[in-house]
Amino acid sequence: MNNFGSTRNILDDFDVVQYKSKHLDVLKALFIESFGGIAEIRGALNKDILKYYKIVLDDETPAAVTGIVPPELSMFDGYEVSWTCTSPKYRGSGICAELLRKCILDLPKDGIPVFCDCWRFPGKQINLFNAMQSNGFQLLVPEASVFSTKFSKLCASCPYRHDDEPSCRCYTDVWKFERKL
Ligand SMILES: CC(C)(COP(=O)(O)OP(=O)(O)OC[C@H]1O[C@@H](n2cnc3c(N)ncnc32)[C@H](O)[C@@H]1OP(=O)(O)O)[C@@H](O)C(=O)NCCC(=O)NCCS
């Protein structure tokens, strides 16, 4: 038997929940695992944006999170994809891309674009390349931000920090998704 015509979705194997206050510790743990303290310093847990996160749970274990904040809370002229990560054990099976797709489908049908400030290591694709490309986003501004262990206190607790490498740095590139009305 083949899977031709199958509509199976990777998220069918999990629970996808909209953030509630009881998820705060779970969310914090997910962010710390993937970003160290940077996410908290940069406002990933600000109370105004928490309710926009969707969290993927494997029973009680947090597997992934993303969310899209509305224009009034975005730093761009449109919606903005908020802090996004998949726990290492769950990476590489399309969970993040599918979760982002679900967030986009839930947006009001208002034609307002969605922006995403995407993290990237030197000489590499953005970490979210598959999620951006498969959901129709396009690169708008390369190297919009540069982070370096030498100069930024944001790097202090980064899990990817190389103290022995004075040139350790990373970037964000801005991607945009144009939506039709
Ligand atoms: C970036 C990150 C969120 C990606 O999580 P993910 O769930 O693995 O992401 P995706 O859903 O895009 O899946 C990625 C991979 O699964 C593969 N994949 C396997 N099966 C798949 C399927 N059925 N459907 C889609 N993709 C599938 C994709 O080809 C892709 O491979 P690639 O990484 O070689 O391109 C995760 O690596 C992470 O948390 N990184 C650290 C934090 C970070 O950088 N966050 C983004 C900041 S902007």
The ligand as a Tripos MOL2 file, in Angstrom:
@<TRIPOS>MOLECULE
LIG
   48    50     1     0     0
SMALL
NO_CHARGES

@<TRIPOS>ATOM
      1 C1         15.2650   26.3370   13.3440 C.3       1 LIG1
      2 C2         14.4100   25.2760   14.0290 C.3       1 LIG1
      3 C3         13.2370   25.9560   14.7330 C.3       1 LIG1
      4 C4         13.9030   24.2950   12.9660 C.3       1 LIG1
      5 O1         13.0530   23.3150   13.6240 O.3       1 LIG1
      6 P1         12.4610   22.0590   12.8140 P.3       1 LIG1
      7 O2         11.2030   21.6580   13.4700 O.co2     1 LIG1
      8 O3         13.5370   21.0520   12.6670 O.co2     1 LIG1
      9 O4         12.1920   22.7910   11.4270 O.3       1 LIG1
     10 P2         11.3910   22.3820   10.0940 P.3       1 LIG1
     11 O5          9.9850   22.1350   10.3940 O.co2     1 LIG1
     12 O6         11.6700   23.4670    9.1340 O.co2     1 LIG1
     13 O7         12.1100   21.0490    9.6310 O.3       1 LIG1
     14 C5         13.4710   21.1530    9.2860 C.3       1 LIG1
     15 C6         14.0130   19.9840    8.5620 C.3       1 LIG1
     16 O8         13.1530   18.8460    8.6110 O.3       1 LIG1
     17 C7         13.1330   18.2490    7.3150 C.3       1 LIG1
     18 N1         11.9200   17.4440    7.1750 N.ar      1 LIG1
     19 C8         11.9080   16.1260    7.4220 C.ar      1 LIG1
     20 N2         10.6970   15.6610    7.2220 N.ar      1 LIG1
     21 C9          9.9200   16.6840    6.8540 C.ar      1 LIG1
     22 C10         8.5480   16.7950    6.4900 C.ar      1 LIG1
     23 N3          7.7180   15.7480    6.4840 N.pl3     1 LIG1
     24 N4          8.0530   18.0100    6.1410 N.ar      1 LIG1
     25 C11         8.8640   19.0730    6.1440 C.ar      1 LIG1
     26 N5         10.1740   19.0370    6.4910 N.ar      1 LIG1
     27 C12        10.6980   17.8220    6.8290 C.ar      1 LIG1
     28 C13        13.2300   19.4310    6.3930 C.3       1 LIG1
     29 O9         13.7010   19.0750    5.1360 O.3       1 LIG1
     30 C14        14.2380   20.2920    7.1140 C.3       1 LIG1
     31 O10        15.5350   19.8540    6.8280 O.3       1 LIG1
     32 P3         16.7650   20.8630    6.8840 P.3       1 LIG1
     33 O11        16.8720   21.3320    8.3090 O.co2     1 LIG1
     34 O12        17.9130   20.0090    6.4530 O.co2     1 LIG1
     35 O13        16.4220   21.9760    5.9410 O.co2     1 LIG1
     36 C15        15.2650   24.4700   15.0730 C.3       1 LIG1
     37 O14        16.3990   23.9510   14.4220 O.3       1 LIG1
     38 C16        15.6990   25.3200   16.2580 C.2       1 LIG1
     39 O15        14.9790   25.4410   17.2390 O.2       1 LIG1
     40 N6         16.9130   25.9140   16.1790 N.am      1 LIG1
     41 C17        17.4570   26.7400   17.2460 C.3       1 LIG1
     42 C18        16.6170   27.9970   17.4650 C.3       1 LIG1
     43 C19        16.4690   28.8220   16.1910 C.2       1 LIG1
     44 O16        17.4100   29.0080   15.4290 O.2       1 LIG1
     45 N7         15.2510   29.3340   15.9870 N.am      1 LIG1
     46 C20        14.9570   30.1980   14.8770 C.3       1 LIG1
     47 C21        15.3770   31.5780   15.2390 C.3       1 LIG1
     48 S1         14.9260   32.7580   14.0270 S.3       1 LIG1
@<TRIPOS>BOND
     1     1     2 1
     2     2     3 1
     3     2     4 1
     4     2    36 1
     5     4     5 1
     6     5     6 1
     7     6     7 2
     8     6     8 1
     9     6     9 1
    10     9    10 1
    11    10    11 2
    12    10    12 1
    13    10    13 1
    14    13    14 1
    15    14    15 1
    16    15    16 1
    17    15    30 1
    18    16    17 1
    19    17    18 1
    20    17    28 1
    21    18    19 ar
    22    18    27 ar
    23    19    20 ar
    24    20    21 ar
    25    21    22 ar
    26    21    27 ar
    27    22    23 1
    28    22    24 ar
    29    24    25 ar
    30    25    26 ar
    31    26    27 ar
    32    28    29 1
    33    28    30 1
    34    30    31 1
    35    31    32 1
    36    32    33 2
    37    32    34 1
    38    32    35 1
    39    36    37 1
    40    36    38 1
    41    38    39 2
    42    38    40 1
    43    40    41 1
    44    41    42 1
    45    42    43 1
    46    43    44 2
    47    43    45 1
    48    45    46 1
    49    46    47 1
    50    47    48 1
@<TRIPOS>SUBSTRUCTURE
     1 LIG1         1 GROUP 0 **** ****
